[in-house]
Amino acid sequence: MSVFGHTLPKSERLSGRSAIGELLREGRYVSSGCIRVCFKEGGEVSRMMVSVPKKLFKRAVKRNAVKRRIRESFRQQKALLSKPMDILFIYNSAEVQPSELIFKAVGDALKLISGK
C-alpha cells in the first residue's frame, strides 16, 4: 500500500500540461465496464486524474458526481497497484452508473493494469 494509506493527497493527483500530454502520447489503454483507462508506468507515487466528457453530461452536477465516485473508488482500491504509475480514468457511459458498478469497474481496471 502507498505511504498515504486510504487518502488521496495532492501529490497523488496528476496535473500539469506536460505530464498529461506525456501520458496521452506514451500511455497504453484498457477498458473495464463503463471506464476506459490510460496508464503509464514510472514515477515515485501513483498519480491519477479523471475525465468525464461534457458531451455525455451537459450538467456539471452529474459530471462532478461521476468524478467523485471514480476518485473515491480509486482511493479505496489503490493498494491493488503493484508499482507507481500515472493513470487517467475516462468515463464512457451515457448514464450515471451506481457507485457499486463504478467501484467494480475501477477495481477491475486496476487489476488489469497491475497485471494481477
C-alpha positions in Angstrom: 0.0 0.0 0.0 1.1 3.5 -0.6 2.7 5.7 2.1 -0.6 7.7 2.4 -3.0 4.8 3.1 -6.5 5.4 2.0 -6.2 9.1 1.3 -5.8 11.0 -2.0 -3.4 13.9 -1.4 -2.3 16.5 -4.0 0.9 14.6 -4.7 -1.2 11.7 -6.0 -3.2 13.8 -8.4 -1.9 14.1 -12.0 -1.7 17.7 -13.1 0.3 19.8 -15.4 0.1 20.1 -19.2 3.4 18.3 -19.9 2.7 15.4 -17.6 -0.8 14.9 -19.0 0.5 15.3 -22.6 3.2 12.7 -22.0 0.6 10.3 -20.5 -1.7 10.6 -23.5 1.2 10.2 -26.0 3.1 7.3 -24.4 0.3 5.6 -22.4 -1.5 2.4 -23.1 -5.3 2.0 -22.9 -7.5 -0.7 -21.4 -11.3 -0.8 -20.9 -13.2 -2.1 -17.9 -17.0 -1.7 -17.8 -18.0 1.9 -18.1 -14.4 3.2 -17.7 -11.5 3.5 -20.1 -8.1 3.8 -18.6 -4.9 5.3 -20.0 -1.8 4.4 -17.9 2.0 4.8 -18.0 4.4 3.2 -15.5 7.0 5.3 -13.7 7.4 8.0 -11.1 7.7 7.9 -7.3 4.0 7.6 -6.5 0.9 6.6 -8.4 -0.9 9.7 -9.8 -4.4 9.8 -11.2 -6.9 12.1 -12.9 -10.5 11.7 -14.0 -12.2 12.8 -17.2 -15.9 12.8 -17.7 -16.8 14.3 -21.2 -19.1 17.2 -21.3 -20.6 15.6 -24.4 -22.1 12.8 -22.3 -23.3 15.0 -19.4 -24.2 18.6 -20.0 -24.9 19.3 -16.4 -21.8 19.9 -14.2 -23.6 18.3 -11.2 -23.7 14.9 -12.9 -20.1 15.2 -14.2 -18.9 16.0 -10.7 -20.9 13.2 -9.1 -19.3 10.7 -11.5 -15.8 12.1 -11.0 -16.3 11.9 -7.2 -17.4 8.3 -7.4 -14.4 7.3 -9.5 -11.9 9.2 -7.2 -13.4 7.5 -4.2 -13.2 4.1 -5.8 -9.6 4.6 -6.7 -8.8 5.9 -3.2 -10.2 2.7 -1.6 -8.5 0.3 -4.1 -5.2 1.9 -4.9 -3.4 -0.8 -2.9 -4.1 -3.1 -5.9 -1.4 -1.3 -7.9 1.9 -3.2 -7.8 4.1 -0.2 -8.9 3.8 3.5 -9.3 2.1 4.7 -12.5 0.2 7.7 -13.9 -3.4 6.9 -14.6 -6.2 8.6 -16.5 -9.8 7.3 -15.9 -12.2 8.3 -18.8 -15.8 7.6 -18.1 -17.6 6.5 -21.3 -21.2 5.6 -20.3 -24.1 7.9 -21.3 -25.8 7.5 -17.9 -24.7 7.9 -14.3 -23.9 4.4 -13.1 -24.4 3.3 -9.4 -21.4 3.6 -7.1 -21.1 -0.2 -6.8 -20.7 -0.6 -10.6 -18.1 2.1 -10.8 -16.3 0.6 -7.8 -16.1 -2.7 -9.6 -15.0 -1.2 -12.9 -12.2 0.8 -11.3 -11.1 -2.3 -9.3 -11.1 -4.5 -12.5 -9.1 -1.8 -14.4 -6.5 -1.6 -11.6 -6.1 -5.3 -11.6 -5.7 -5.3 -15.4 -3.0 -2.6 -15.4 -1.1 -4.0 -12.5 -1.0 -7.5 -14.0 -2.8 -9.3 -11.2 
